[in-house]
């Protein structure tokens, strides 16, 4: 059961402290050795209620934006994912068997464009998403989603999230885990990128459980198109406020 939960979180993750003796990803970007323990309100056996966590900060107040390379801007689609590395911190076992799994999904990069043609992404973290998983409701609380490197040859993002699995009938929490993901996007050709992911799963006490690595290829299915609204807020207005603040420095 534990392995299945870890695998599910690795798939959903496919997110700071200064770690020592950490596992290094390309470019010397390191995973955290451990994370902060999960809020006790999310402990297994407790009744799930987001209100117990207090109000989430409004990302439109922080109004954070970051640049997106031209080669990454637009809408993308992938059909499969190749898992090629898995390390279990509990058993110390390493699995380098290659597994190719169907993993169809669409994604979009770029929210607004400035007068010089540079595409920018609005940072919506922290935010909550929910997935109906049959008898369970999977609640994902994303606390961080930060760009680490952006350029002509590579774009790297790091994110941290907490995944809570809730029994739909009783609303009781079945399990909770955290995930940290470091994702690199590499341009292969015009309209094709390679996505390399390193995902580390932690238990609710912040101790590491599993590290998994995978890659996939994504094809651009539509060019960049501006998004003008987020949760009822005008992103054009927020973006202009951001640009005005940047220009004031």
GIRA-V910117 format. One record per residue. N is the residue number from 1. SS is DSSP state (helix for helix, strand for strand, loop for the rest). Layout:
# GIRA-V910117
N	SS
N	SS
This chain:
# GIRA-V910117
1	loop
2	helix
3	helix
4	helix
5	helix
6	helix
7	helix
8	helix
9	helix
10	helix
11	helix
12	helix
13	helix
14	loop
15	loop
16	loop
17	loop
18	loop
19	loop
20	loop
21	loop
22	loop
23	loop
24	strand
25	strand
26	helix
27	helix
28	helix
29	strand
30	strand
31	loop
32	loop
33	loop
34	loop
35	loop
36	loop
37	loop
38	loop
39	loop
40	helix
41	helix
42	helix
43	loop
44	loop
45	loop
46	loop
47	strand
48	loop
49	loop
50	helix
51	helix
52	helix
53	helix
54	loop
55	loop
56	loop
57	loop
58	loop
59	helix
60	helix
61	helix
62	helix
63	loop
64	loop
65	strand
66	strand
67	strand
68	strand
69	loop
70	loop
71	loop
72	loop
73	loop
74	strand
75	strand
76	strand
77	strand
78	strand
79	strand
80	strand
81	strand
82	strand
83	strand
84	strand
85	strand
86	strand
87	strand
88	strand
89	loop
90	loop
91	loop
92	loop
93	loop
94	strand
95	strand
96	loop
97	loop
98	loop
99	strand
100	strand
101	strand
102	strand
103	strand
104	strand
105	strand
106	strand
107	strand
108	strand
109	strand
110	loop
111	loop
112	strand
113	strand
114	loop
115	loop
116	loop
117	loop
118	loop
119	strand
120	strand
121	strand
122	strand
123	loop
124	loop
125	loop
126	loop
127	strand
128	strand
129	strand
130	strand
131	strand
132	strand
133	strand
134	loop
135	loop
136	strand
137	strand
138	strand
139	strand
140	strand
141	strand
142	strand
143	strand
144	strand
145	strand
146	strand
147	strand
148	strand
149	strand
150	strand
151	loop
152	loop
153	loop
154	loop
155	strand
156	strand
157	strand
158	strand
159	strand
160	strand
161	strand
162	strand
163	strand
164	strand
165	strand
166	strand
167	strand
168	loop
169	loop
170	loop
171	loop
172	strand
173	strand
174	strand
175	strand
176	strand
177	strand
178	strand
179	strand
180	strand
181	strand
182	strand
183	strand
184	strand
185	strand
186	strand
187	strand
188	strand
189	strand
190	loop
191	loop
192	strand
193	strand
194	strand
195	strand
196	strand
197	strand
198	strand
199	strand
200	strand
201	strand
202	strand
203	loop
204	loop
205	loop
206	loop
207	loop
208	strand
209	strand
210	strand
211	strand
212	strand
213	strand
214	strand
215	strand
216	strand
217	strand
218	strand
219	strand
220	strand
221	strand
222	strand
223	loop
224	loop
225	loop
226	loop
227	loop
228	loop
229	strand
230	strand
231	loop
232	loop
233	strand
234	strand
235	helix
236	helix
237	helix
238	helix
239	helix
240	helix
241	helix
242	helix
243	helix
244	helix
245	helix
246	helix
247	helix
248	loop
249	loop
